[in-house]
Amino acid sequence: MIDNSDAVRLLEGKRNGAVVLATMNANNVVFGLPSVTNNEQLDFPISGCMGKASSVGLGLALARPERKVMVLDGDGSLLMNLGAMVTLSDKAPPNLIHFLFDNGVYAVTGGQPVPGAGRIDWVKTASGAGYAATFSFDDLEDLTTGIDEVMRTTGPVFVHLAVTPEIENTPVHFRPRASRTIQTAIKELPEAIGRA
């Protein structure tokens, strides 16, 4: 399995001006995108929109077809809105890469198991929904070797990442907060996209 921090760090290093939408663990300020980002103005944190990462990413990819859009989703989040996979595939944005951080648990609410964890085949689900290409990685070395091919592939691309669960048991009001909120991103992203 891949460490969440290592996966996010590698993806951040390969973004090359892409807009990155991160939800749940991928947006955790301790071991997610906010902890490693080098281009915060192009980060779109949507932790409060559980299940909507791929839908928001689809909208951005269609609105800005010249810019790569990377969605960093969670298995529990995606499970809440599986229909979005078919909609995304139907619209077929060539500039969208949908990364699924599969840890098998609802890590930010105490580690409850995600229904179907260990049984659902996410790659087959994405392929069946119509994604143009799919990849799966459960080892950091393989991800490091394969990420350039992923980034070159015409989308929509689905990338399954088997990540180690990191359970967040700190009560919500005691958790460190990200400096960038969804409200900030909504205000600043249009200008950042136009500049970069």
MDTraj code that builds the backbone (N, CA, C; nanometers):
import mdtraj as md
import numpy as np

residues = "MET ILE ASP ASN SER ASP ALA VAL ARG LEU LEU GLU GLY LYS ARG ASN GLY ALA VAL VAL LEU ALA THR MET ASN ALA ASN ASN VAL VAL PHE GLY LEU PRO SER VAL THR ASN ASN GLU GLN LEU ASP PHE PRO ILE SER GLY CYS MET GLY LYS ALA SER SER VAL GLY LEU GLY LEU ALA LEU ALA ARG PRO GLU ARG LYS VAL MET VAL LEU ASP GLY ASP GLY SER LEU LEU MET ASN LEU GLY ALA MET VAL THR LEU SER ASP LYS ALA PRO PRO ASN LEU ILE HIS PHE LEU PHE ASP ASN GLY VAL TYR ALA VAL THR GLY GLY GLN PRO VAL PRO GLY ALA GLY ARG ILE ASP TRP VAL LYS THR ALA SER GLY ALA GLY TYR ALA ALA THR PHE SER PHE ASP ASP LEU GLU ASP LEU THR THR GLY ILE ASP GLU VAL MET ARG THR THR GLY PRO VAL PHE VAL HIS LEU ALA VAL THR PRO GLU ILE GLU ASN THR PRO VAL HIS PHE ARG PRO ARG ALA SER ARG THR ILE GLN THR ALA ILE LYS GLU LEU PRO GLU ALA ILE GLY ARG ALA".split()
xyz = np.array([
    [0.0841, -0.1189, 0.0000],
    [0.0000, 0.0000, 0.0000],
    [0.0884, 0.1249, 0.0000],
    [0.0315, 0.2331, -0.0462],
    [0.1035, 0.3590, -0.0599],
    [0.0674, 0.4510, 0.0553],
    [0.1661, 0.5188, 0.1091],
    [0.1416, 0.6183, 0.2127],
    [0.0721, 0.7390, 0.1482],
    [-0.0333, 0.7884, 0.2119],
    [-0.1109, 0.9004, 0.1598],
    [-0.0226, 1.0222, 0.1286],
    [0.0669, 1.0561, 0.2202],
    [0.1561, 1.1710, 0.2020],
    [0.2469, 1.1524, 0.0817],
    [0.3001, 1.0308, 0.0642],
    [0.3886, 1.0040, -0.0493],
    [0.3133, 1.0169, -0.1816],
    [0.1911, 0.9671, -0.1857],
    [0.1117, 0.9768, -0.3080],
    [0.0834, 1.1221, -0.3435],
    [0.0395, 1.2010, -0.2454],
    [0.0076, 1.3414, -0.2708],
    [0.1332, 1.4187, -0.3118],
    [0.2436, 1.3907, -0.2467],
    [0.3702, 1.4589, -0.2798],
    [0.4111, 1.4293, -0.4246],
    [0.3989, 1.3036, -0.4666],
    [0.4339, 1.2666, -0.6036],
    [0.3414, 1.3352, -0.7042],
    [0.2111, 1.3356, -0.6778],
    [0.1161, 1.3986, -0.7690],
    [0.1386, 1.5491, -0.7766],
    [0.1680, 1.6111, -0.6641],
    [0.1976, 1.7551, -0.6630],
    [0.3188, 1.7846, -0.7509],
    [0.4180, 1.6993, -0.7462],
    [0.5383, 1.7187, -0.8256],
    [0.5175, 1.7003, -0.9746],
    [0.4085, 1.6365, -1.0128],
    [0.3804, 1.6098, -1.1543],
    [0.2672, 1.6958, -1.2095],
    [0.2137, 1.7883, -1.1321],
    [0.0938, 1.8620, -1.1738],
    [0.1198, 1.9568, -1.2894],
    [0.2346, 2.0194, -1.2966],
    [0.2723, 2.1035, -1.4097],
    [0.1630, 2.2028, -1.4492],
    [0.1131, 2.2784, -1.3520],
    [0.0128, 2.3806, -1.3808],
    [-0.1311, 2.3317, -1.3818],
    [-0.1535, 2.2064, -1.3442],
    [-0.2899, 2.1533, -1.3408],
    [-0.3659, 2.2102, -1.2214],
    [-0.4977, 2.2225, -1.2380],
    [-0.5854, 2.2516, -1.1253],
    [-0.6029, 2.1204, -1.0494],
    [-0.5868, 2.1237, -0.9169],
    [-0.6010, 2.0029, -0.8361],
    [-0.7172, 2.0212, -0.7398],
    [-0.8176, 1.9345, -0.7538],
    [-0.9317, 1.9323, -0.6616],
    [-0.9077, 1.8193, -0.5638],
    [-0.8996, 1.8517, -0.4362],
    [-0.8725, 1.7491, -0.3357],
    [-0.9872, 1.7432, -0.2352],
    [-1.0273, 1.6226, -0.2015],
    [-1.1324, 1.6035, -0.1036],
    [-1.0859, 1.5057, 0.0043],
    [-1.1464, 1.5110, 0.1168],
    [-1.1256, 1.4225, 0.2309],
    [-0.9767, 1.4046, 0.2627],
    [-0.9239, 1.2807, 0.2729],
    [-0.7847, 1.2604, 0.3136],
    [-0.6855, 1.3315, 0.2227],
    [-0.7143, 1.3382, 0.0949],
    [-0.6229, 1.4053, 0.0019],
    [-0.6156, 1.5552, 0.0297],
    [-0.7107, 1.6083, 0.1076],
    [-0.7085, 1.7500, 0.1425],
    [-0.6726, 1.7719, 0.2899],
    [-0.6293, 1.6687, 0.3591],
    [-0.5929, 1.6804, 0.5000],
    [-0.4698, 1.7696, 0.5144],
    [-0.4757, 1.8665, 0.6043],
    [-0.3647, 1.9620, 0.6193],
    [-0.2393, 1.8977, 0.6782],
    [-0.2512, 1.7805, 0.7369],
    [-0.1357, 1.7141, 0.7964],
    [-0.0670, 1.6219, 0.6960],
    [-0.1446, 1.5444, 0.6168],
    [-0.0812, 1.4487, 0.5254],
    [-0.1437, 1.4512, 0.3854],
    [-0.2057, 1.5624, 0.3502],
    [-0.2659, 1.5744, 0.2185],
    [-0.2065, 1.6889, 0.1385],
    [-0.2766, 1.7308, 0.0347],
    [-0.2275, 1.8340, -0.0568],
    [-0.1834, 1.9623, 0.0129],
    [-0.2588, 2.0158, 0.1099],
    [-0.2134, 2.1414, 0.1733],
    [-0.0760, 2.1312, 0.2390],
    [-0.0339, 2.0105, 0.2739],
    [0.0957, 1.9935, 0.3394],
    [0.2130, 1.9983, 0.2417],
    [0.1872, 1.9863, 0.1116],
    [0.2968, 1.9794, 0.0142],
    [0.2812, 2.0724, -0.1060],
    [0.1698, 2.1404, -0.1188],
    [0.1432, 2.2166, -0.2404],
    [0.2471, 2.3249, -0.2683],
    [0.2771, 2.3419, -0.3954],
    [0.3665, 2.4484, -0.4407],
    [0.2919, 2.5508, -0.5248],
    [0.1630, 2.5298, -0.5452],
    [0.0841, 2.6185, -0.6296],
    [-0.0569, 2.6298, -0.5730],
    [-0.0664, 2.6843, -0.4529],
    [-0.1928, 2.6900, -0.3802],
    [-0.3032, 2.7598, -0.4584],
    [-0.2693, 2.8560, -0.5423],
    [-0.3712, 2.9297, -0.6175],
    [-0.4465, 2.8390, -0.7153],
    [-0.3851, 2.7264, -0.7526],
    [-0.4516, 2.6319, -0.8420],
    [-0.5059, 2.5098, -0.7682],
    [-0.5120, 2.5176, -0.6343],
    [-0.5725, 2.4114, -0.5540],
    [-0.7188, 2.4459, -0.5291],
    [-0.8044, 2.3460, -0.5389],
    [-0.9469, 2.3661, -0.5159],
    [-0.9917, 2.2650, -0.4106],
    [-0.9846, 2.3022, -0.2815],
    [-1.0197, 2.2091, -0.1738],
    [-1.1710, 2.1971, -0.1581],
    [-1.2208, 2.0750, -0.1610],
    [-1.3667, 2.0580, -0.1491],
    [-1.4026, 1.9500, -0.0462],
    [-1.3387, 1.9542, 0.0692],
    [-1.3664, 1.8536, 0.1723],
    [-1.5114, 1.8545, 0.2190],
    [-1.5745, 1.9686, 0.2217],
    [-1.7123, 1.9762, 0.2678],
    [-1.8132, 1.9258, 0.1659],
    [-1.7667, 1.8859, 0.0501],
    [-1.8562, 1.8418, -0.0589],
    [-1.8366, 1.6940, -0.0853],
    [-1.8455, 1.6133, 0.0185],
    [-1.8198, 1.4703, 0.0051],
    [-1.9057, 1.4097, -0.1047],
    [-1.8407, 1.3425, -0.1986],
    [-1.9099, 1.2791, -0.3096],
    [-1.9168, 1.3641, -0.4342],
    [-1.8711, 1.4874, -0.4281],
    [-1.8870, 1.5791, -0.5415],
    [-1.7569, 1.6139, -0.6129],
    [-1.6447, 1.5571, -0.5723],
    [-1.5162, 1.5945, -0.6313],
    [-1.5144, 1.5729, -0.7821],
    [-1.5587, 1.4566, -0.8283],
    [-1.5536, 1.4299, -0.9722],
    [-1.6501, 1.5190, -1.0493],
    [-1.7627, 1.5556, -0.9893],
    [-1.8586, 1.6445, -1.0564],
    [-1.8014, 1.7853, -1.0712],
    [-1.7394, 1.8370, -0.9659],
    [-1.6779, 1.9693, -0.9731],
    [-1.5600, 1.9661, -1.0707],
    [-1.4819, 1.8592, -1.0651],
    [-1.3701, 1.8441, -1.1580],
    [-1.4162, 1.8386, -1.3023],
    [-1.5266, 1.7709, -1.3268],
    [-1.5819, 1.7653, -1.4622],
    [-1.6185, 1.9047, -1.5115],
    [-1.6841, 1.9834, -1.4275],
    [-1.7211, 2.1194, -1.4656],
    [-1.5998, 2.2037, -1.5007],
    [-1.4953, 2.1946, -1.4184],
    [-1.3729, 2.2707, -1.4464],
    [-1.3045, 2.2228, -1.5735],
    [-1.3008, 2.0912, -1.5930],
    [-1.2358, 2.0367, -1.7131],
    [-1.3085, 2.0788, -1.8403],
    [-1.4402, 2.0827, -1.8351],
    [-1.5171, 2.1253, -1.9526],
    [-1.5044, 2.2756, -1.9756],
    [-1.4999, 2.3530, -1.8676],
    [-1.4890, 2.4987, -1.8802],
    [-1.3515, 2.5417, -1.9288],
    [-1.2483, 2.4666, -1.8930],
    [-1.1104, 2.5021, -1.9288],
    [-1.0415, 2.3830, -1.9965],
    [-1.0806, 2.3490, -2.1185],
    [-1.0257, 2.2293, -2.1844],
    [-0.8759, 2.2361, -2.2120],
    [-0.8183, 2.3553, -2.2067],
    [-0.6745, 2.3696, -2.2316],
    [-0.5900, 2.3376, -2.1078],
    [-0.6539, 2.3187, -1.9927],
    [-0.5805, 2.2980, -1.8676],
    [-0.6107, 2.1610, -1.8094],
    [-0.5074, 2.0913, -1.7654],
    [-0.5238, 1.9615, -1.7003],
    [-0.5947, 1.9811, -1.5664],
    [-0.6868, 1.8905, -1.5335],
    [-0.7576, 1.8912, -1.4058],
    [-0.7349, 1.7561, -1.3395],
    [-0.6842, 1.7608, -1.2163],
    [-0.6586, 1.6393, -1.1391],
    [-0.7550, 1.6359, -1.0208],
    [-0.8353, 1.5318, -1.0132],
    [-0.9286, 1.5135, -0.9022],
    [-0.8684, 1.4106, -0.8072],
    [-0.8503, 1.4484, -0.6807],
    [-0.7994, 1.3573, -0.5786],
    [-0.9178, 1.3198, -0.4895],
    [-0.9757, 1.2060, -0.5168],
    [-1.1015, 1.1619, -0.4564],
    [-1.0745, 1.0536, -0.3522],
    [-1.1742, 1.0260, -0.2697],
    [-1.1671, 0.9182, -0.1720],
    [-1.2676, 0.8098, -0.2050],
    [-1.2396, 0.6867, -0.1639],
    [-1.3308, 0.5769, -0.1953],
    [-1.4671, 0.5957, -0.1298],
    [-1.4703, 0.6407, -0.0050],
    [-1.5983, 0.6661, 0.0610],
    [-1.6747, 0.7791, -0.0060],
    [-1.6024, 0.8796, -0.0509],
    [-1.6649, 0.9927, -0.1197],
    [-1.7241, 0.9497, -0.2535],
    [-1.6437, 0.8809, -0.3337],
    [-1.6916, 0.8400, -0.4663],
    [-1.8111, 0.7454, -0.4560],
    [-1.8095, 0.6604, -0.3554],
    [-1.9198, 0.5658, -0.3358],
    [-2.0532, 0.6388, -0.3170],
    [-2.0484, 0.7602, -0.2618],
    [-2.1707, 0.8372, -0.2383],
    [-2.2304, 0.8940, -0.3673],
    [-2.1544, 0.8920, -0.4768],
    [-2.2008, 0.9544, -0.6005],
    [-2.1484, 0.8778, -0.7215],
    [-2.1721, 0.7471, -0.7258],
    [-2.1205, 0.6635, -0.8343],
    [-2.1720, 0.7059, -0.9718],
    [-2.2904, 0.7616, -0.9763],
    [-2.3459, 0.8045, -1.1053],
    [-2.2603, 0.9082, -1.1746],
    [-2.1813, 0.9831, -1.0977],
    [-2.0943, 1.0848, -1.1565],
    [-1.9914, 1.0236, -1.2501],
    [-1.9531, 0.8973, -1.2263],
    [-1.8550, 0.8318, -1.3127],
    [-1.9092, 0.8161, -1.4547],
    [-2.0360, 0.7822, -1.4662],
    [-2.0978, 0.7655, -1.5979],
    [-2.1135, 0.9012, -1.6660],
    [-2.1569, 1.0015, -1.5912],
    [-2.1701, 1.1363, -1.6472],
    [-2.0351, 1.1874, -1.6954],
    [-1.9329, 1.1694, -1.6151],
    [-1.7984, 1.2132, -1.6507],
    [-1.7523, 1.1424, -1.7789],
    [-1.7719, 1.0127, -1.7856],
    [-1.7320, 0.9371, -1.9041],
    [-1.8102, 0.9796, -2.0271],
    [-1.9378, 1.0092, -2.0093],
    [-2.0217, 1.0517, -2.1216],
    [-1.9726, 1.1842, -2.1802],
    [-1.9306, 1.2765, -2.0941],
    [-1.8806, 1.4069, -2.1399],
    [-1.7368, 1.3977, -2.1897],
    [-1.6637, 1.2956, -2.1459],
    [-1.5305, 1.2597, -2.1949],
    [-1.4305, 1.3743, -2.2021],
    [-1.4064, 1.4455, -2.0920],
    [-1.3050, 1.5510, -2.0970],
    [-1.1650, 1.4898, -2.1120],
    [-1.0937, 1.5225, -2.2174],
    [-0.9616, 1.4627, -2.2387],
    [-0.8561, 1.5118, -2.1408],
    [-0.8859, 1.6192, -2.0685],
    [-0.7899, 1.6822, -1.9780],
    [-0.8108, 1.6463, -1.8313],
    [-0.8961, 1.5472, -1.8009],
    [-0.9265, 1.5143, -1.6618],
    [-0.8652, 1.3811, -1.6200],
    [-0.7990, 1.3824, -1.5047],
    [-0.7469, 1.2601, -1.4429],
    [-0.8108, 1.2483, -1.3050],
    [-0.8775, 1.1369, -1.2829],
    [-0.9514, 1.1105, -1.1591],
    [-0.8726, 1.0097, -1.0759],
    [-0.8050, 1.0568, -0.9711],
    [-0.7290, 0.9708, -0.8810],
    [-0.8190, 0.9299, -0.7651],
    [-0.8265, 0.8005, -0.7383],
    [-0.9050, 0.7507, -0.6263],
    [-0.8119, 0.6993, -0.5170],
    [-0.8147, 0.7641, -0.4013],
    [-0.7387, 0.7222, -0.2846],
    [-0.8241, 0.6198, -0.2091],
    [-0.7948, 0.4925, -0.2289],
    [-0.8740, 0.3832, -0.1725],
    [-0.8062, 0.3311, -0.0467],
    [-0.8623, 0.3687, 0.0698],
    [-0.8074, 0.3187, 0.1967],
    [-0.9064, 0.2274, 0.2693],
    [-1.0258, 0.2088, 0.2135],
    [-1.1223, 0.1147, 0.2694],
    [-1.1988, 0.1620, 0.3910],
    [-1.1720, 0.2875, 0.4350],
    [-1.2390, 0.3377, 0.5550],
    [-1.2798, 0.4837, 0.5370],
    [-1.3725, 0.5270, 0.6207],
    [-1.4043, 0.6693, 0.6312],
    [-1.3068, 0.7269, 0.7335],
    [-1.1880, 0.7631, 0.6865],
    [-1.0773, 0.7971, 0.7762],
    [-1.0999, 0.9247, 0.8557],
    [-1.1720, 1.0214, 0.8011],
    [-1.1867, 1.1488, 0.8712],
    [-1.2996, 1.1474, 0.9742],
    [-1.3765, 1.0388, 0.9800],
    [-1.4844, 1.0314, 1.0788],
    [-1.4625, 0.9182, 1.1788],
    [-1.3409, 0.8634, 1.1855],
    [-1.3120, 0.7638, 1.2877],
    [-1.2748, 0.6257, 1.2389],
    [-1.2742, 0.6021, 1.1085],
    [-1.2275, 0.4745, 1.0560],
    [-1.3337, 0.3695, 1.0311],
    [-1.4599, 0.4109, 1.0207],
    [-1.5645, 0.3140, 0.9884],
    [-1.5378, 0.2556, 0.8489],
    [-1.5634, 0.1257, 0.8292],
    [-1.5358, 0.0654, 0.6982],
    [-1.6287, 0.1200, 0.5896],
    [-1.5731, 0.1405, 0.4726],
    [-1.6519, 0.1814, 0.3559],
    [-1.7267, 0.0570, 0.3065],
    [-1.8570, 0.0653, 0.2803],
    [-1.9291, -0.0510, 0.2285],
    [-1.8620, -0.1054, 0.1021],
    [-1.8447, -0.2364, 0.0976],
    [-1.7842, -0.3012, -0.0181],
    [-1.6325, -0.2951, -0.0207],
    [-1.5712, -0.2378, 0.0831],
    [-1.4247, -0.2268, 0.0864],
    [-1.3620, -0.3645, 0.0701],
    [-1.2644, -0.3737, -0.0178],
    [-1.1975, -0.5004, -0.0429],
    [-1.2696, -0.5899, -0.1412],
    [-1.3945, -0.5568, -0.1745],
    [-1.4705, -0.6371, -0.2703],
    [-1.4923, -0.5635, -0.4018],
    [-1.5138, -0.4316, -0.3948],
    [-1.5402, -0.3575, -0.5172],
    [-1.4115, -0.3458, -0.5991],
    [-1.4246, -0.3678, -0.7285],
    [-1.3114, -0.3508, -0.8195],
    [-1.3298, -0.2146, -0.8862],
    [-1.2583, -0.1155, -0.8341],
    [-1.2751, 0.0215, -0.8817],
    [-1.2326, 0.0386, -1.0270],
    [-1.1299, -0.0341, -1.0681],
    [-1.0830, -0.0230, -1.2070],
    [-1.1887, -0.0769, -1.3028],
    [-1.2481, -0.1911, -1.2693],
    [-1.3556, -0.2447, -1.3537],
    [-1.4768, -0.1519, -1.3539],
    [-1.5044, -0.0909, -1.2397],
    [-1.6164, 0.0029, -1.2313],
    [-1.5923, 0.1220, -1.3234],
    [-1.4721, 0.1787, -1.3191],
    [-1.4390, 0.2930, -1.4043],
    [-1.4388, 0.2542, -1.5516],
    [-1.3832, 0.1392, -1.5811],
    [-1.3815, 0.0916, -1.7197],
    [-1.5232, 0.0695, -1.7707],
    [-1.6058, 0.0079, -1.6871],
    [-1.7455, -0.0154, -1.7244],
    [-1.8250, 0.1126, -1.7402],
    [-1.7875, 0.2153, -1.6643],
    [-1.8557, 0.3449, -1.6755],
    [-1.8148, 0.4181, -1.8022],
    [-1.7008, 0.3794, -1.8617],
    [-1.6609, 0.4388, -1.9880],
    [-1.5385, 0.5281, -1.9858],
    [-1.4608, 0.5269, -1.8779],
    [-1.3369, 0.6057, -1.8765],
    [-1.2489, 0.5610, -1.9934],
    [-1.1762, 0.6543, -2.0525],
    [-1.0919, 0.6235, -2.1683],
    [-0.9751, 0.5335, -2.1320],
    [-0.9238, 0.5459, -2.0090],
    [-0.8103, 0.4649, -1.9644],
    [-0.8174, 0.4487, -1.8135],
    [-0.7641, 0.3369, -1.7651],
    [-0.7602, 0.3116, -1.6214],
    [-0.6221, 0.2587, -1.5824],
    [-0.5840, 0.2913, -1.4606],
    [-0.4583, 0.2448, -1.4032],
    [-0.4848, 0.2079, -1.2580],
    [-0.3986, 0.1228, -1.2016],
    [-0.4080, 0.0892, -1.0601],
    [-0.2679, 0.0702, -1.0038],
    [-0.2452, 0.1288, -0.8861],
    [-0.1152, 0.1190, -0.8205],
    [-0.1354, 0.0889, -0.6724],
    [-0.0544, -0.0024, -0.6197],
    [-0.0579, -0.0313, -0.4762],
    [0.0817, -0.0234, -0.4155],
    [0.1752, 0.0333, -0.4921],
    [0.3142, 0.0419, -0.4506],
    [0.3700, 0.1749, -0.5001],
    [0.4401, 0.2477, -0.4128],
    [0.4929, 0.3788, -0.4488],
    [0.5929, 0.3713, -0.5638],
    [0.6754, 0.2693, -0.5658],
    [0.7730, 0.2567, -0.6743],
    [0.7037, 0.2419, -0.8090],
    [0.5998, 0.1600, -0.8146],
    [0.5257, 0.1429, -0.9396],
    [0.4554, 0.2727, -0.9806],
    [0.3996, 0.3431, -0.8820],
    [0.3352, 0.4708, -0.9111],
    [0.4379, 0.5707, -0.9641],
    [0.5534, 0.5754, -0.9030],
    [0.6593, 0.6666, -0.9467],
    [0.7013, 0.6349, -1.0905],
    [0.7110, 0.5075, -1.1228],
    [0.7492, 0.4651, -1.2568],
    [0.6375, 0.4924, -1.3580],
    [0.5113, 0.4761, -1.3164],
    [0.3990, 0.4858, -1.4090],
    [0.3324, 0.6214, -1.4207],
    [0.3655, 0.7169, -1.3336],
    [0.2912, 0.8434, -1.3301],
    [0.3059, 0.9250, -1.4582],
    [0.4210, 0.9196, -1.5223],
    [0.4375, 0.9970, -1.6462],
    [0.3434, 0.9470, -1.7556],
    [0.3260, 0.8158, -1.7655],
    [0.2313, 0.7609, -1.8631],
    [0.0889, 0.8049, -1.8296],
    [0.0547, 0.8011, -1.7013],
    [-0.0778, 0.8466, -1.6577],
    [-0.1009, 0.9907, -1.7030],
    [-0.0038, 1.0772, -1.6786],
    [-0.0189, 1.2199, -1.7097],
    [-0.0251, 1.2467, -1.8602],
    [0.0352, 1.1590, -1.9411],
    [0.0321, 1.1747, -2.0876],
    [-0.0950, 1.1213, -2.1518],
    [-0.1654, 1.0344, -2.0827],
    [-0.2801, 0.9646, -2.1406],
    [-0.3988, 1.0592, -2.1586],
    [-0.4641, 1.0487, -2.2728],
    [-0.5832, 1.1285, -2.3001],
    [-0.6990, 1.0773, -2.2151],
    [-0.7660, 1.1687, -2.1501],
    [-0.8708, 1.1330, -2.0553],
    [-1.0084, 1.1202, -2.1172],
    [-1.1042, 1.0931, -2.0321],
    [-1.0887, 1.0878, -1.8873],
    [-1.0133, 0.9623, -1.8425],
    [-0.9210, 0.9833, -1.7503],
    [-0.8371, 0.8769, -1.6971],
    [-0.8780, 0.8518, -1.5521],
    [-0.8834, 0.7250, -1.5144],
    [-0.9121, 0.6857, -1.3770],
    [-0.7898, 0.6151, -1.3207],
    [-0.7444, 0.6589, -1.2030],
    [-0.6261, 0.5998, -1.1406],
    [-0.6604, 0.5551, -0.9986],
    [-0.6577, 0.4244, -0.9772],
    [-0.6844, 0.3667, -0.8453],
    [-0.5543, 0.3606, -0.7668],
    [-0.5533, 0.4197, -0.6473],
    [-0.4372, 0.4162, -0.5590],
    [-0.4764, 0.3458, -0.4291],
    [-0.4151, 0.2327, -0.4007],
    [-0.4383, 0.1643, -0.2734],
    [-0.3499, 0.2315, -0.1688],
    [-0.4116, 0.3069, -0.0782],
    [-0.3354, 0.3823, 0.0210],
    [-0.3611, 0.3286, 0.1618],
    [-0.2615, 0.3443, 0.2459],
    [-0.2710, 0.3012, 0.3849],
    [-0.3675, 0.3918, 0.4610],
    [-0.4626, 0.3353, 0.5349],
    [-0.5544, 0.4193, 0.6124],
    [-0.4808, 0.4988, 0.7193],
    [-0.5126, 0.6262, 0.7287],
    [-0.4641, 0.7115, 0.8373],
    [-0.5883, 0.7689, 0.9032],
    [-0.6253, 0.7139, 1.0163],
    [-0.7514, 0.7475, 1.0809],
    [-0.7384, 0.8786, 1.1575],
    [-0.8341, 0.9676, 1.1357],
    [-0.8389, 1.0975, 1.2043],
    [-0.9387, 1.0856, 1.3193],
    [-0.8864, 1.0799, 1.4420],
    [-0.9733, 1.0666, 1.5594],
    [-0.9839, 1.1946, 1.6412],
    [-0.9138, 1.2983, 1.6006],
    [-0.9223, 1.4259, 1.6713],
    [-1.0594, 1.4881, 1.6449],
    [-1.1291, 1.5350, 1.7473],
    [-1.2579, 1.6006, 1.7230],
    [-1.2427, 1.7150, 1.6223],
    [-1.3420, 1.7326, 1.5391],
    [-1.3365, 1.8278, 1.4279],
    [-1.2922, 1.9667, 1.4722],
    [-1.3472, 2.0178, 1.5822],
    [-1.3141, 2.1547, 1.6231],
    [-1.1718, 2.1698, 1.6773],
    [-1.0989, 2.0585, 1.6972],
    [-0.9593, 2.0657, 1.7413],
    [-0.8599, 2.0378, 1.6281],
    [-0.9087, 2.0056, 1.5100],
    [-0.8202, 1.9735, 1.3982],
    [-0.7615, 2.1009, 1.3373],
    [-0.6362, 2.0926, 1.2898],
    [-0.5796, 2.2098, 1.2215],
    [-0.6584, 2.2394, 1.0954],
    [-0.6762, 2.3658, 1.0668],
    [-0.7534, 2.4088, 0.9502],
    [-0.6602, 2.4474, 0.8361],
    [-0.7029, 2.4202, 0.7158],
    [-0.6277, 2.4622, 0.5975],
    [-0.6398, 2.6130, 0.5826],
    [-0.5364, 2.6748, 0.5315],
    [-0.5409, 2.8194, 0.5100],
    [-0.6296, 2.8547, 0.3911],
    [-0.6478, 2.7602, 0.2999],
    [-0.7281, 2.7851, 0.1797],
    [-0.8625, 2.7134, 0.1931],
    [-0.9705, 2.7872, 0.1808],
    [-1.1044, 2.7296, 0.1897],
    [-1.1668, 2.7236, 0.0508],
    [-1.2775, 2.6547, 0.0412],
    [-1.3479, 2.6479, -0.0872],
    [-1.3956, 2.7871, -0.1297],
    [-1.4348, 2.8701, -0.0331],
    [-1.4785, 3.0061, -0.0651],
    [-1.3639, 3.0869, -0.1258],
    [-1.2447, 3.0726, -0.0689],
    [-1.1269, 3.1410, -0.1232],
    [-1.0970, 3.0916, -0.2639],
    [-1.1019, 2.9604, -0.2816],
    [-1.0728, 2.9020, -0.4127],
    [-1.1716, 2.9506, -0.5189],
    [-1.2988, 2.9585, -0.4850],
    [-1.3992, 3.0046, -0.5810],
    [-1.3698, 3.1477, -0.6242],
    [-1.3256, 3.2299, -0.5308],
    [-1.2932, 3.3697, -0.5638],
    [-1.1653, 3.3827, -0.6455],
    [-1.0633, 3.3042, -0.6103],
    [-0.9310, 3.3242, -0.6681],
    [-0.8985, 3.2386, -0.7890],
    [-0.9641, 3.1217, -0.8026],
    [-0.9259, 3.0281, -0.9083],
    [-0.9405, 3.0864, -1.0494],
    [-1.0470, 3.1573, -1.0820],
    [-1.0579, 3.2088, -1.2190],
    [-0.9383, 3.2974, -1.2596],
    [-0.8958, 3.3843, -1.1692],
    [-0.7805, 3.4691, -1.1988],
    [-0.6526, 3.3873, -1.2082],
    [-0.6360, 3.2883, -1.1182],
    [-0.5165, 3.2047, -1.1192],
    [-0.5074, 3.1233, -1.2473],
    [-0.6204, 3.0730, -1.2962],
    [-0.6211, 2.9959, -1.4206],
    [-0.5838, 3.0864, -1.5382],
    [-0.6343, 3.2076, -1.5361],
    [-0.6047, 3.3017, -1.6430],
    [-0.4585, 3.3451, -1.6456],
    [-0.3966, 3.3489, -1.5273],
    [-0.2558, 3.3927, -1.5147],
    [-0.1585, 3.2827, -1.5495],
    [-0.1864, 3.1655, -1.4985],
    [-0.0880, 3.0569, -1.5067],
    [-0.0815, 2.9934, -1.6443],
])
top = md.Topology()
chain = top.add_chain()
for i, resn in enumerate(residues, 1):
    res = top.add_residue(resn, chain, resSeq=i)
    for name in ("N", "CA", "C"):
        top.add_atom(name, md.element.get_by_symbol(name[0]), res)
traj = md.Trajectory(xyz[None], top)
